[in-house]
Amino acid sequence: MIRQADPDVIVIGGGPAGATAAALVAERGHAVTLFERERFPRYHVGESLIPETFWVLERLGILPAMRASRFVEKHSVQFVSDQGKLSAPFYFADYKDHESSRTWQVTRREFDQLLLDNARAKGVEVHEGVRVLEVLFEDERAVGVRVVDETGDEKTVRSRVVVDAAGQSTVIQDRLGLRQWDTDLKKAAIWTYWKGAHREAGRDAGATLVLQLEGKKGWFWYIPLDDDVTSVGVVADHEYLFQGRASKDPAAIYAEEISRCPGLVPRLDGAERTEPFRVAKEYSYRTRQVAGDGWVLAGDALGFLDPLYSSGILLALKSGALAADAIHAGLAAGDTSSAALGAWGPGYLAGMDRMRKLVRAFYDGLNFGGVVRQHEHAKPLITDILIGDIFKPDIDELWPLLEGPEPAAAETRAG
């Protein structure tokens, strides 16, 4: 099952974070083994890229493949009020005249396969259908993993660094009790896919739409994909979606919420549902530590933020790249301590908190149009967050312009 000798680095999880970290460490000359419990291609939600993903995709060398793909181009995001009123588009290119302002709506089966194949091409030893049973520790230092393949064959593999990029089923976060649920964002989602749903013309055809429910009880995402398929999901407080309903059937709840979303009803007229309903509950959380001695977290294993502004893949790619740089530096210096592997944590978490603040402002009733009318100079700051340019302190000028106090995020340490 395992071909090479014990590697320098083990990566758990072959999604965007794991594939990114593995590829960037391997191309620096380190031996990397990646274990993925599923077999690709596989389904995953979270299809919308935001522009700042461009820089990691460029570094990975997959922009030519993205340009040649059938993924729908995305040039903007628009908001639809609970009365069905469409905002002016936030066109990314209006604020940054660069190729990065064109991004994509991706089918994750194909996008994630592209990233994993890229890791293979850079020398990563990839094992699919292999589950990590546990991360091995000696004196609080991660030293390897115990894995089992589809035949039931178990094996122990040792390494100098373990990267946990296993998504929400993270191994290290659960073992060490590091998960902190975000009680201010206790949301749930129900989603499915539609063929033949309405699309705008021209460069608005691939826009992500955020459509509010009546009374601002929640919102729908509306993400146009290739083959005339649109991802459409409702997000609201967990209690609102699942308590006090005549039926707890996701299909019935979803239908009720469509009827309460004036901006969505005409867009689905004549469309045909193509996939089953899927549900996610209470999914916003953060880890207490980014890294420890011999281990580092990346992607959803580090934390998951509300999907409102489609930040998931950006955070996965960015954390994977930052973790890779820290691992390379640590291996080169012979220092794989918590401090060395987690040095990137504070800056990354500050960016994540900026995105979280705008998410909270939306749920607290933020009216984008009203803010821009009162503070025209705020539009570029809002657009910075919408494109994912969140790792710079300039954005902090925005918060005094938004109404209402902002609850502090849970305290998180870098190491």
Buried (B, 14 or more C-beta within 10 A) or exposed (E): BBEEEBBBBBBBBBBBBBBBBBBBBBBBEBBBBBBBBBEBBBEBBBBBBBBBBBBBBEBBEBBEBBEEBEBBBBBBBBBBBBEBEBBEBBBBBBBBEEEBBBBBBBBBEBBBBBBBBBBBEBBBBBBBBBBBEEBBBEEEBBBBBBBBBEEEEEEBBBBBBBBBBBBBBBBBBBEBEBBBEBEBBBBBBBBBBBBBBBBBEEBBEBBBBBBBBBEBBBBBBBBBBBEBBBBBBBBBBBEBBBEEEEEEEBEEBBEBBBEBBBBBEEBBEEBEBBEEBBBBEEBBBBBBBBBBBBBBBBBBBBBBBBBBBBBBBBBBBBBBBBBBBBBBBBBEEEEBBBBBBBBBBBBBBBBBBBBBBBBBBBBBEBBBEEBBEEBEEBBBBBBBBBBBBBBEEEBEEBBEBBEEEBBEBBEBBBB
